[in-house]
Amino acid sequence: MTSPTPVPTRKEIQITGIRRHVAECVTSVKDSPCGARSNSWDTALHLDVWIRAHADEYEHKKFVKRTEEPVNVFTKPAKRQP
Ligand SMILES: [Zn+2]
């Protein structure tokens, strides 16, 4: 299996908002992940609190912490040759 080389384009990706932190429970429940997600916050401080609370309530033990950034894609204008 080979993946094709990405073709260069003039598409630019620009971050349009603040980074958010979110935690997700990936503990297996009947062969699929629990999937519970915390709220998203602009600081990582609350993630551990949410994880502990979820772990206490459901006895789940595997989590991931993610950061998310909203981005926009826009097409760059073609460069003029000098
Ligand atoms: Zn869970």
PDB file of the backbone (N, CA, C, O) and the ligand in Angstrom, with CONECT records:
HET     ZN  A 101       1
ATOM      1  N   MET A   1       0.837  -1.210   0.000  1.00  0.00           N
ATOM      2  CA  MET A   1       0.000   0.000   0.000  1.00  0.00           C
ATOM      3  C   MET A   1       0.870   1.258   0.000  1.00  0.00           C
ATOM      4  O   MET A   1       1.592   1.518   0.962  1.00  0.00           O
ATOM      5  N   THR A   2       0.800   2.021  -1.061  1.00  0.00           N
ATOM      6  CA  THR A   2       1.497   3.310  -1.089  1.00  0.00           C
ATOM      7  C   THR A   2       0.472   4.412  -1.250  1.00  0.00           C
ATOM      8  O   THR A   2      -0.487   4.297  -2.013  1.00  0.00           O
ATOM      9  N   SER A   3       0.698   5.469  -0.519  1.00  0.00           N
ATOM     10  CA  SER A   3      -0.209   6.596  -0.685  1.00  0.00           C
ATOM     11  C   SER A   3       0.412   7.566  -1.670  1.00  0.00           C
ATOM     12  O   SER A   3       1.625   7.777  -1.659  1.00  0.00           O
ATOM     13  N   PRO A   4      -0.407   8.155  -2.518  1.00  0.00           N
ATOM     14  CA  PRO A   4       0.140   9.058  -3.534  1.00  0.00           C
ATOM     15  C   PRO A   4       0.735  10.315  -2.900  1.00  0.00           C
ATOM     16  O   PRO A   4       0.267  10.799  -1.869  1.00  0.00           O
ATOM     17  N   THR A   5       1.768  10.821  -3.544  1.00  0.00           N
ATOM     18  CA  THR A   5       2.373  12.063  -3.070  1.00  0.00           C
ATOM     19  C   THR A   5       1.378  13.210  -3.255  1.00  0.00           C
ATOM     20  O   THR A   5       0.787  13.363  -4.324  1.00  0.00           O
ATOM     21  N   PRO A   6       1.199  14.010  -2.207  1.00  0.00           N
ATOM     22  CA  PRO A   6       0.256  15.116  -2.366  1.00  0.00           C
ATOM     23  C   PRO A   6       0.735  16.081  -3.454  1.00  0.00           C
ATOM     24  O   PRO A   6       1.913  16.432  -3.522  1.00  0.00           O
ATOM     25  N   VAL A   7      -0.190  16.491  -4.282  1.00  0.00           N
ATOM     26  CA  VAL A   7       0.130  17.450  -5.336  1.00  0.00           C
ATOM     27  C   VAL A   7       0.149  18.856  -4.722  1.00  0.00           C
ATOM     28  O   VAL A   7      -0.790  19.249  -4.030  1.00  0.00           O
ATOM     29  N   PRO A   8       1.219  19.606  -4.982  1.00  0.00           N
ATOM     30  CA  PRO A   8       1.255  20.963  -4.412  1.00  0.00           C
ATOM     31  C   PRO A   8       0.134  21.823  -5.000  1.00  0.00           C
ATOM     32  O   PRO A   8      -0.145  21.786  -6.198  1.00  0.00           O
ATOM     33  N   THR A   9      -0.477  22.574  -4.141  1.00  0.00           N
ATOM     34  CA  THR A   9      -1.522  23.480  -4.610  1.00  0.00           C
ATOM     35  C   THR A   9      -1.255  24.853  -4.021  1.00  0.00           C
ATOM     36  O   THR A   9      -0.317  25.036  -3.245  1.00  0.00           O
ATOM     37  N   ARG A  10      -2.069  25.799  -4.387  1.00  0.00           N
ATOM     38  CA  ARG A  10      -1.946  27.122  -3.802  1.00  0.00           C
ATOM     39  C   ARG A  10      -2.857  27.268  -2.583  1.00  0.00           C
ATOM     40  O   ARG A  10      -3.088  28.379  -2.106  1.00  0.00           O
ATOM     41  N   LYS A  11      -3.360  26.173  -2.095  1.00  0.00           N
ATOM     42  CA  LYS A  11      -4.226  26.259  -0.927  1.00  0.00           C
ATOM     43  C   LYS A  11      -3.414  26.588   0.330  1.00  0.00           C
ATOM     44  O   LYS A  11      -2.411  25.940   0.629  1.00  0.00           O
ATOM     45  N   GLU A  12      -3.854  27.569   1.025  1.00  0.00           N
ATOM     46  CA  GLU A  12      -3.225  27.952   2.284  1.00  0.00           C
ATOM     47  C   GLU A  12      -4.177  27.612   3.420  1.00  0.00           C
ATOM     48  O   GLU A  12      -5.398  27.667   3.273  1.00  0.00           O
ATOM     49  N   ILE A  13      -3.589  27.261   4.551  1.00  0.00           N
ATOM     50  CA  ILE A  13      -4.404  26.958   5.719  1.00  0.00           C
ATOM     51  C   ILE A  13      -4.067  27.954   6.815  1.00  0.00           C
ATOM     52  O   ILE A  13      -2.905  28.110   7.191  1.00  0.00           O
ATOM     53  N   GLN A  14      -5.073  28.615   7.314  1.00  0.00           N
ATOM     54  CA  GLN A  14      -4.850  29.652   8.304  1.00  0.00           C
ATOM     55  C   GLN A  14      -5.663  29.349   9.559  1.00  0.00           C
ATOM     56  O   GLN A  14      -6.857  29.053   9.497  1.00  0.00           O
ATOM     57  N   ILE A  15      -4.990  29.433  10.681  1.00  0.00           N
ATOM     58  CA  ILE A  15      -5.678  29.233  11.956  1.00  0.00           C
ATOM     59  C   ILE A  15      -6.591  30.424  12.219  1.00  0.00           C
ATOM     60  O   ILE A  15      -6.169  31.577  12.138  1.00  0.00           O
ATOM     61  N   THR A  16      -7.842  30.128  12.534  1.00  0.00           N
ATOM     62  CA  THR A  16      -8.818  31.207  12.644  1.00  0.00           C
ATOM     63  C   THR A  16      -9.345  31.385  14.063  1.00  0.00           C
ATOM     64  O   THR A  16     -10.178  32.258  14.310  1.00  0.00           O
ATOM     65  N   GLY A  17      -8.874  30.579  14.983  1.00  0.00           N
ATOM     66  CA  GLY A  17      -9.413  30.713  16.333  1.00  0.00           C
ATOM     67  C   GLY A  17      -8.398  30.247  17.346  1.00  0.00           C
ATOM     68  O   GLY A  17      -7.270  29.900  16.995  1.00  0.00           O
ATOM     69  N   ILE A  18      -8.799  30.239  18.615  1.00  0.00           N
ATOM     70  CA  ILE A  18      -7.864  29.826  19.647  1.00  0.00           C
ATOM     71  C   ILE A  18      -7.859  28.313  19.781  1.00  0.00           C
ATOM     72  O   ILE A  18      -8.844  27.641  19.476  1.00  0.00           O
ATOM     73  N   ARG A  19      -6.742  27.799  20.237  1.00  0.00           N
ATOM     74  CA  ARG A  19      -6.597  26.365  20.447  1.00  0.00           C
ATOM     75  C   ARG A  19      -7.475  25.948  21.623  1.00  0.00           C
ATOM     76  O   ARG A  19      -7.517  26.621  22.653  1.00  0.00           O
ATOM     77  N   ARG A  20      -8.176  24.826  21.453  1.00  0.00           N
ATOM     78  CA  ARG A  20      -9.043  24.308  22.501  1.00  0.00           C
ATOM     79  C   ARG A  20      -8.527  22.963  22.968  1.00  0.00           C
ATOM     80  O   ARG A  20      -7.932  22.208  22.199  1.00  0.00           O
ATOM     81  N   HIS A  21      -8.757  22.677  24.222  1.00  0.00           N
ATOM     82  CA  HIS A  21      -8.315  21.417  24.803  1.00  0.00           C
ATOM     83  C   HIS A  21      -9.539  20.567  25.128  1.00  0.00           C
ATOM     84  O   HIS A  21     -10.525  21.060  25.676  1.00  0.00           O
ATOM     85  N   VAL A  22      -9.462  19.295  24.786  1.00  0.00           N
ATOM     86  CA  VAL A  22     -10.586  18.396  25.018  1.00  0.00           C
ATOM     87  C   VAL A  22     -10.043  17.023  25.393  1.00  0.00           C
ATOM     88  O   VAL A  22      -8.995  16.611  24.896  1.00  0.00           O
ATOM     89  N   ALA A  23     -10.748  16.317  26.262  1.00  0.00           N
ATOM     90  CA  ALA A  23     -10.363  14.963  26.643  1.00  0.00           C
ATOM     91  C   ALA A  23     -11.426  13.995  26.145  1.00  0.00           C
ATOM     92  O   ALA A  23     -12.613  14.315  26.090  1.00  0.00           O
ATOM     93  N   GLU A  24     -10.962  12.795  25.782  1.00  0.00           N
ATOM     94  CA  GLU A  24     -11.905  11.792  25.290  1.00  0.00           C
ATOM     95  C   GLU A  24     -11.592  10.463  25.942  1.00  0.00           C
ATOM     96  O   GLU A  24     -10.428  10.097  26.101  1.00  0.00           O
ATOM     97  N   CYS A  25     -12.627   9.745  26.317  1.00  0.00           N
ATOM     98  CA  CYS A  25     -12.463   8.430  26.911  1.00  0.00           C
ATOM     99  C   CYS A  25     -12.392   7.388  25.808  1.00  0.00           C
ATOM    100  O   CYS A  25     -13.303   7.291  24.986  1.00  0.00           O
ATOM    101  N   VAL A  26     -11.301   6.597  25.784  1.00  0.00           N
ATOM    102  CA  VAL A  26     -11.128   5.570  24.756  1.00  0.00           C
ATOM    103  C   VAL A  26     -11.155   4.170  25.362  1.00  0.00           C
ATOM    104  O   VAL A  26     -10.744   3.203  24.720  1.00  0.00           O
ATOM    105  N   THR A  27     -11.635   4.064  26.586  1.00  0.00           N
ATOM    106  CA  THR A  27     -11.753   2.769  27.232  1.00  0.00           C
ATOM    107  C   THR A  27     -12.691   1.864  26.433  1.00  0.00           C
ATOM    108  O   THR A  27     -13.771   2.286  26.022  1.00  0.00           O
ATOM    109  N   SER A  28     -12.271   0.627  26.220  1.00  0.00           N
ATOM    110  CA  SER A  28     -13.109  -0.304  25.466  1.00  0.00           C
ATOM    111  C   SER A  28     -14.335  -0.702  26.278  1.00  0.00           C
ATOM    112  O   SER A  28     -14.227  -1.156  27.416  1.00  0.00           O
ATOM    113  N   VAL A  29     -15.491  -0.523  25.673  1.00  0.00           N
ATOM    114  CA  VAL A  29     -16.739  -0.964  26.271  1.00  0.00           C
ATOM    115  C   VAL A  29     -17.419  -1.838  25.231  1.00  0.00           C
ATOM    116  O   VAL A  29     -17.865  -1.344  24.196  1.00  0.00           O
ATOM    117  N   LYS A  30     -17.499  -3.138  25.503  1.00  0.00           N
ATOM    118  CA  LYS A  30     -18.090  -4.076  24.532  1.00  0.00           C
ATOM    119  C   LYS A  30     -17.460  -3.913  23.159  1.00  0.00           C
ATOM    120  O   LYS A  30     -18.171  -3.766  22.164  1.00  0.00           O
ATOM    121  N   ASP A  31     -16.139  -3.936  23.093  1.00  0.00           N
ATOM    122  CA  ASP A  31     -15.366  -3.909  21.849  1.00  0.00           C
ATOM    123  C   ASP A  31     -15.370  -2.589  21.085  1.00  0.00           C
ATOM    124  O   ASP A  31     -14.844  -2.527  19.974  1.00  0.00           O
ATOM    125  N   SER A  32     -15.938  -1.557  21.641  1.00  0.00           N
ATOM    126  CA  SER A  32     -15.771  -0.264  20.983  1.00  0.00           C
ATOM    127  C   SER A  32     -15.478   0.794  22.045  1.00  0.00           C
ATOM    128  O   SER A  32     -15.867   0.650  23.204  1.00  0.00           O
ATOM    129  N   PRO A  33     -14.791   1.852  21.635  1.00  0.00           N
ATOM    130  CA  PRO A  33     -14.415   2.844  22.647  1.00  0.00           C
ATOM    131  C   PRO A  33     -15.623   3.558  23.228  1.00  0.00           C
ATOM    132  O   PRO A  33     -16.626   3.780  22.550  1.00  0.00           O
ATOM    133  N   CYS A  34     -15.499   3.913  24.505  1.00  0.00           N
ATOM    134  CA  CYS A  34     -16.573   4.628  25.194  1.00  0.00           C
ATOM    135  C   CYS A  34     -16.944   5.901  24.448  1.00  0.00           C
ATOM    136  O   CYS A  34     -18.122   6.164  24.208  1.00  0.00           O
ATOM    137  N   GLY A  35     -15.935   6.692  24.081  1.00  0.00           N
ATOM    138  CA  GLY A  35     -16.190   7.853  23.238  1.00  0.00           C
ATOM    139  C   GLY A  35     -16.699   9.088  23.951  1.00  0.00           C
ATOM    140  O   GLY A  35     -16.976  10.102  23.310  1.00  0.00           O
ATOM    141  N   ALA A  36     -16.825   9.021  25.269  1.00  0.00           N
ATOM    142  CA  ALA A  36     -17.300  10.202  25.994  1.00  0.00           C
ATOM    143  C   ALA A  36     -16.295  11.343  25.843  1.00  0.00           C
ATOM    144  O   ALA A  36     -15.089  11.124  25.954  1.00  0.00           O
ATOM    145  N   ARG A  37     -16.773  12.531  25.595  1.00  0.00           N
ATOM    146  CA  ARG A  37     -15.893  13.692  25.430  1.00  0.00           C
ATOM    147  C   ARG A  37     -16.200  14.739  26.477  1.00  0.00           C
ATOM    148  O   ARG A  37     -17.350  14.960  26.855  1.00  0.00           O
ATOM    149  N   SER A  38     -15.145  15.369  26.929  1.00  0.00           N
ATOM    150  CA  SER A  38     -15.338  16.480  27.853  1.00  0.00           C
ATOM    151  C   SER A  38     -15.800  17.698  27.065  1.00  0.00           C
ATOM    152  O   SER A  38     -15.831  17.676  25.835  1.00  0.00           O
ATOM    153  N   ASN A  39     -16.150  18.739  27.767  1.00  0.00           N
ATOM    154  CA  ASN A  39     -16.278  20.030  27.105  1.00  0.00           C
ATOM    155  C   ASN A  39     -14.914  20.428  26.572  1.00  0.00           C
ATOM    156  O   ASN A  39     -13.907  19.822  26.938  1.00  0.00           O
ATOM    157  N   SER A  40     -14.866  21.426  25.723  1.00  0.00           N
ATOM    158  CA  SER A  40     -13.558  21.926  25.303  1.00  0.00           C
ATOM    159  C   SER A  40     -13.299  23.257  25.992  1.00  0.00           C
ATOM    160  O   SER A  40     -14.181  24.104  26.134  1.00  0.00           O
ATOM    161  N   TRP A  41     -12.056  23.397  26.410  1.00  0.00           N
ATOM    162  CA  TRP A  41     -11.672  24.599  27.143  1.00  0.00           C
ATOM    163  C   TRP A  41     -10.460  25.245  26.483  1.00  0.00           C
ATOM    164  O   TRP A  41      -9.740  24.601  25.720  1.00  0.00           O
ATOM    165  N   ASP A  42     -10.244  26.498  26.775  1.00  0.00           N
ATOM    166  CA  ASP A  42      -9.048  27.148  26.218  1.00  0.00           C
ATOM    167  C   ASP A  42      -7.832  26.973  27.119  1.00  0.00           C
ATOM    168  O   ASP A  42      -6.790  27.584  26.880  1.00  0.00           O
ATOM    169  N   THR A  43      -7.955  26.154  28.144  1.00  0.00           N
ATOM    170  CA  THR A  43      -6.814  25.759  28.959  1.00  0.00           C
ATOM    171  C   THR A  43      -6.908  24.262  29.219  1.00  0.00           C
ATOM    172  O   THR A  43      -8.001  23.697  29.236  1.00  0.00           O
ATOM    173  N   ALA A  44      -5.759  23.622  29.422  1.00  0.00           N
ATOM    174  CA  ALA A  44      -5.745  22.182  29.661  1.00  0.00           C
ATOM    175  C   ALA A  44      -6.042  21.830  31.124  1.00  0.00           C
ATOM    176  O   ALA A  44      -6.161  20.656  31.475  1.00  0.00           O
ATOM    177  N   LEU A  45      -6.158  22.846  31.961  1.00  0.00           N
ATOM    178  CA  LEU A  45      -6.276  22.605  33.399  1.00  0.00           C
ATOM    179  C   LEU A  45      -7.471  21.748  33.786  1.00  0.00           C
ATOM    180  O   LEU A  45      -7.402  20.966  34.734  1.00  0.00           O
ATOM    181  N   HIS A  46      -8.572  21.897  33.045  1.00  0.00           N
ATOM    182  CA  HIS A  46      -9.805  21.215  33.440  1.00  0.00           C
ATOM    183  C   HIS A  46      -9.855  19.767  32.985  1.00  0.00           C
ATOM    184  O   HIS A  46     -10.711  19.003  33.431  1.00  0.00           O
ATOM    185  N   LEU A  47      -8.937  19.381  32.094  1.00  0.00           N
ATOM    186  CA  LEU A  47      -9.023  18.039  31.519  1.00  0.00           C
ATOM    187  C   LEU A  47      -8.875  16.958  32.583  1.00  0.00           C
ATOM    188  O   LEU A  47      -9.644  15.997  32.614  1.00  0.00           O
ATOM    189  N   ASP A  48      -7.876  17.122  33.459  1.00  0.00           N
ATOM    190  CA  ASP A  48      -7.638  16.098  34.484  1.00  0.00           C
ATOM    191  C   ASP A  48      -8.829  15.976  35.432  1.00  0.00           C
ATOM    192  O   ASP A  48      -9.159  14.883  35.893  1.00  0.00           O
ATOM    193  N   VAL A  49      -9.463  17.102  35.716  1.00  0.00           N
ATOM    194  CA  VAL A  49     -10.642  17.083  36.587  1.00  0.00           C
ATOM    195  C   VAL A  49     -11.757  16.252  35.943  1.00  0.00           C
ATOM    196  O   VAL A  49     -12.389  15.414  36.586  1.00  0.00           O
ATOM    197  N   TRP A  50     -11.973  16.516  34.646  1.00  0.00           N
ATOM    198  CA  TRP A  50     -13.017  15.772  33.936  1.00  0.00           C
ATOM    199  C   TRP A  50     -12.663  14.292  33.873  1.00  0.00           C
ATOM    200  O   TRP A  50     -13.525  13.436  34.077  1.00  0.00           O
ATOM    201  N   ILE A  51     -11.398  13.986  33.591  1.00  0.00           N
ATOM    202  CA  ILE A  51     -10.962  12.583  33.483  1.00  0.00           C
ATOM    203  C   ILE A  51     -11.161  11.858  34.816  1.00  0.00           C
ATOM    204  O   ILE A  51     -11.654  10.730  34.851  1.00  0.00           O
ATOM    205  N   ARG A  52     -10.773  12.514  35.908  1.00  0.00           N
ATOM    206  CA  ARG A  52     -10.953  11.875  37.221  1.00  0.00           C
ATOM    207  C   ARG A  52     -12.426  11.632  37.518  1.00  0.00           C
ATOM    208  O   ARG A  52     -12.793  10.577  38.036  1.00  0.00           O
ATOM    209  N   ALA A  53     -13.262  12.598  37.193  1.00  0.00           N
ATOM    210  CA  ALA A  53     -14.693  12.453  37.466  1.00  0.00           C
ATOM    211  C   ALA A  53     -15.285  11.314  36.641  1.00  0.00           C
ATOM    212  O   ALA A  53     -16.066  10.507  37.145  1.00  0.00           O
ATOM    213  N   HIS A  54     -14.894  11.260  35.348  1.00  0.00           N
ATOM    214  CA  HIS A  54     -15.411  10.194  34.484  1.00  0.00           C
ATOM    215  C   HIS A  54     -14.893   8.834  34.951  1.00  0.00           C
ATOM    216  O   HIS A  54     -15.637   7.853  34.964  1.00  0.00           O
ATOM    217  N   ALA A  55     -13.623   8.779  35.331  1.00  0.00           N
ATOM    218  CA  ALA A  55     -13.032   7.526  35.813  1.00  0.00           C
ATOM    219  C   ALA A  55     -13.719   7.056  37.092  1.00  0.00           C
ATOM    220  O   ALA A  55     -13.948   5.861  37.278  1.00  0.00           O
ATOM    221  N   ASP A  56     -14.045   8.002  37.971  1.00  0.00           N
ATOM    222  CA  ASP A  56     -14.747   7.649  39.208  1.00  0.00           C
ATOM    223  C   ASP A  56     -16.135   7.097  38.918  1.00  0.00           C
ATOM    224  O   ASP A  56     -16.571   6.115  39.520  1.00  0.00           O
ATOM    225  N   GLU A  57     -16.819   7.750  37.983  1.00  0.00           N
ATOM    226  CA  GLU A  57     -18.211   7.377  37.737  1.00  0.00           C
ATOM    227  C   GLU A  57     -18.331   6.048  37.000  1.00  0.00           C
ATOM    228  O   GLU A  57     -19.201   5.238  37.320  1.00  0.00           O
ATOM    229  N   TYR A  58     -17.448   5.815  35.997  1.00  0.00           N
ATOM    230  CA  TYR A  58     -17.614   4.638  35.138  1.00  0.00           C
ATOM    231  C   TYR A  58     -16.514   3.607  35.310  1.00  0.00           C
ATOM    232  O   TYR A  58     -16.570   2.534  34.710  1.00  0.00           O
ATOM    233  N   GLU A  59     -15.499   3.925  36.135  1.00  0.00           N
ATOM    234  CA  GLU A  59     -14.329   3.054  36.277  1.00  0.00           C
ATOM    235  C   GLU A  59     -13.628   2.839  34.947  1.00  0.00           C
ATOM    236  O   GLU A  59     -13.105   1.754  34.694  1.00  0.00           O
ATOM    237  N   HIS A  60     -13.610   3.838  34.109  1.00  0.00           N
ATOM    238  CA  HIS A  60     -12.853   3.786  32.857  1.00  0.00           C
ATOM    239  C   HIS A  60     -11.447   4.309  33.097  1.00  0.00           C
ATOM    240  O   HIS A  60     -11.226   5.175  33.943  1.00  0.00           O
ATOM    241  N   LYS A  61     -10.487   3.759  32.327  1.00  0.00           N
ATOM    242  CA  LYS A  61      -9.087   4.040  32.650  1.00  0.00           C
ATOM    243  C   LYS A  61      -8.246   4.564  31.506  1.00  0.00           C
ATOM    244  O   LYS A  61      -7.112   4.984  31.734  1.00  0.00           O
ATOM    245  N   LYS A  62      -8.756   4.556  30.279  1.00  0.00           N
ATOM    246  CA  LYS A  62      -7.944   4.999  29.143  1.00  0.00           C
ATOM    247  C   LYS A  62      -8.555   6.240  28.491  1.00  0.00           C
ATOM    248  O   LYS A  62      -9.719   6.254  28.090  1.00  0.00           O
ATOM    249  N   PHE A  63      -7.743   7.255  28.403  1.00  0.00           N
ATOM    250  CA  PHE A  63      -8.213   8.533  27.859  1.00  0.00           C
ATOM    251  C   PHE A  63      -7.184   9.088  26.886  1.00  0.00           C
ATOM    252  O   PHE A  63      -6.017   8.701  26.921  1.00  0.00           O
ATOM    253  N   VAL A  64      -7.610   9.978  26.037  1.00  0.00           N
ATOM    254  CA  VAL A  64      -6.669  10.783  25.255  1.00  0.00           C
ATOM    255  C   VAL A  64      -6.994  12.249  25.489  1.00  0.00           C
ATOM    256  O   VAL A  64      -8.145  12.633  25.696  1.00  0.00           O
ATOM    257  N   LYS A  65      -5.943  13.050  25.449  1.00  0.00           N
ATOM    258  CA  LYS A  65      -6.113  14.500  25.503  1.00  0.00           C
ATOM    259  C   LYS A  65      -5.822  15.030  24.117  1.00  0.00           C
ATOM    260  O   LYS A  65      -4.823  14.661  23.500  1.00  0.00           O
ATOM    261  N   ARG A  66      -6.676  15.875  23.636  1.00  0.00           N
ATOM    262  CA  ARG A  66      -6.487  16.440  22.303  1.00  0.00           C
ATOM    263  C   ARG A  66      -6.464  17.959  22.365  1.00  0.00           C
ATOM    264  O   ARG A  66      -7.022  18.577  23.272  1.00  0.00           O
ATOM    265  N   THR A  67      -5.812  18.529  21.389  1.00  0.00           N
ATOM    266  CA  THR A  67      -5.988  19.960  21.179  1.00  0.00           C
ATOM    267  C   THR A  67      -6.610  20.146  19.794  1.00  0.00           C
ATOM    268  O   THR A  67      -6.314  19.396  18.863  1.00  0.00           O
ATOM    269  N   GLU A  68      -7.445  21.121  19.676  1.00  0.00           N
ATOM    270  CA  GLU A  68      -8.122  21.379  18.411  1.00  0.00           C
ATOM    271  C   GLU A  68      -7.948  22.846  18.049  1.00  0.00           C
ATOM    272  O   GLU A  68      -8.029  23.729  18.903  1.00  0.00           O
ATOM    273  N   GLU A  69      -7.707  23.087  16.768  1.00  0.00           N
ATOM    274  CA  GLU A  69      -7.605  24.449  16.288  1.00  0.00           C
ATOM    275  C   GLU A  69      -8.493  24.616  15.073  1.00  0.00           C
ATOM    276  O   GLU A  69      -8.367  23.857  14.113  1.00  0.00           O
ATOM    277  N   PRO A  70      -9.381  25.582  15.090  1.00  0.00           N
ATOM    278  CA  PRO A  70     -10.165  25.837  13.888  1.00  0.00           C
ATOM    279  C   PRO A  70      -9.279  26.462  12.810  1.00  0.00           C
ATOM    280  O   PRO A  70      -8.492  27.367  13.090  1.00  0.00           O
ATOM    281  N   VAL A  71      -9.412  25.975  11.591  1.00  0.00           N
ATOM    282  CA  VAL A  71      -8.639  26.542  10.477  1.00  0.00           C
ATOM    283  C   VAL A  71      -9.544  26.787   9.279  1.00  0.00           C
ATOM    284  O   VAL A  71     -10.571  26.130   9.108  1.00  0.00           O
ATOM    285  N   ASN A  72      -9.152  27.719   8.478  1.00  0.00           N
ATOM    286  CA  ASN A  72      -9.798  27.952   7.195  1.00  0.00           C
ATOM    287  C   ASN A  72      -8.809  27.660   6.075  1.00  0.00           C
ATOM    288  O   ASN A  72      -7.606  27.876   6.222  1.00  0.00           O
ATOM    289  N   VAL A  73      -9.326  27.170   4.961  1.00  0.00           N
ATOM    290  CA  VAL A  73      -8.501  26.957   3.778  1.00  0.00           C
ATOM    291  C   VAL A  73      -8.862  28.044   2.774  1.00  0.00           C
ATOM    292  O   VAL A  73     -10.039  28.296   2.520  1.00  0.00           O
ATOM    293  N   PHE A  74      -7.866  28.671   2.218  1.00  0.00           N
ATOM    294  CA  PHE A  74      -8.151  29.647   1.171  1.00  0.00           C
ATOM    295  C   PHE A  74      -7.136  29.491   0.056  1.00  0.00           C
ATOM    296  O   PHE A  74      -6.045  28.960   0.266  1.00  0.00           O
ATOM    297  N   THR A  75      -7.491  29.948  -1.108  1.00  0.00           N
ATOM    298  CA  THR A  75      -6.616  29.817  -2.266  1.00  0.00           C
ATOM    299  C   THR A  75      -5.810  31.088  -2.430  1.00  0.00           C
ATOM    300  O   THR A  75      -6.347  32.192  -2.517  1.00  0.00           O
ATOM    301  N   LYS A  76      -4.483  30.889  -2.469  1.00  0.00           N
ATOM    302  CA  LYS A  76      -3.573  32.013  -2.610  1.00  0.00           C
ATOM    303  C   LYS A  76      -3.643  32.555  -4.030  1.00  0.00           C
ATOM    304  O   LYS A  76      -3.716  31.775  -4.979  1.00  0.00           O
ATOM    305  N   PRO A  77      -3.622  33.860  -4.195  1.00  0.00           N
ATOM    306  CA  PRO A  77      -3.594  34.400  -5.563  1.00  0.00           C
ATOM    307  C   PRO A  77      -2.299  33.999  -6.266  1.00  0.00           C
ATOM    308  O   PRO A  77      -1.254  33.893  -5.623  1.00  0.00           O
ATOM    309  N   ALA A  78      -2.357  33.777  -7.559  1.00  0.00           N
ATOM    310  CA  ALA A  78      -1.174  33.380  -8.327  1.00  0.00           C
ATOM    311  C   ALA A  78      -0.121  34.488  -8.286  1.00  0.00           C
ATOM    312  O   ALA A  78      -0.422  35.677  -8.391  1.00  0.00           O
ATOM    313  N   LYS A  79       1.131  34.039  -8.129  1.00  0.00           N
ATOM    314  CA  LYS A  79       2.226  35.027  -8.105  1.00  0.00           C
ATOM    315  C   LYS A  79       2.518  35.554  -9.491  1.00  0.00           C
ATOM    316  O   LYS A  79       2.525  34.799 -10.463  1.00  0.00           O
ATOM    317  N   ARG A  80       2.755  36.834  -9.583  1.00  0.00           N
ATOM    318  CA  ARG A  80       3.163  37.390 -10.882  1.00  0.00           C
ATOM    319  C   ARG A  80       4.645  37.183 -11.096  1.00  0.00           C
ATOM    320  O   ARG A  80       5.454  37.332 -10.180  1.00  0.00           O
ATOM    321  N   GLN A  81       4.979  36.840 -12.312  1.00  0.00           N
ATOM    322  CA  GLN A  81       6.401  36.708 -12.634  1.00  0.00           C
ATOM    323  C   GLN A  81       7.018  38.091 -12.768  1.00  0.00           C
ATOM    324  O   GLN A  81       6.405  38.972 -13.371  1.00  0.00           O
ATOM    325  N   PRO A  82       8.229  38.314 -12.219  1.00  0.00           N
ATOM    326  CA  PRO A  82       8.850  39.643 -12.349  1.00  0.00           C
ATOM    327  C   PRO A  82       9.284  39.930 -13.776  1.00  0.00           C
ATOM    328  O   PRO A  82       9.822  41.001 -14.054  1.00  0.00           O
TER     329      PRO A  82
HETATM  330 ZN    ZN A 101     -15.707   6.307  29.414  1.00  0.00          ZN2+
END
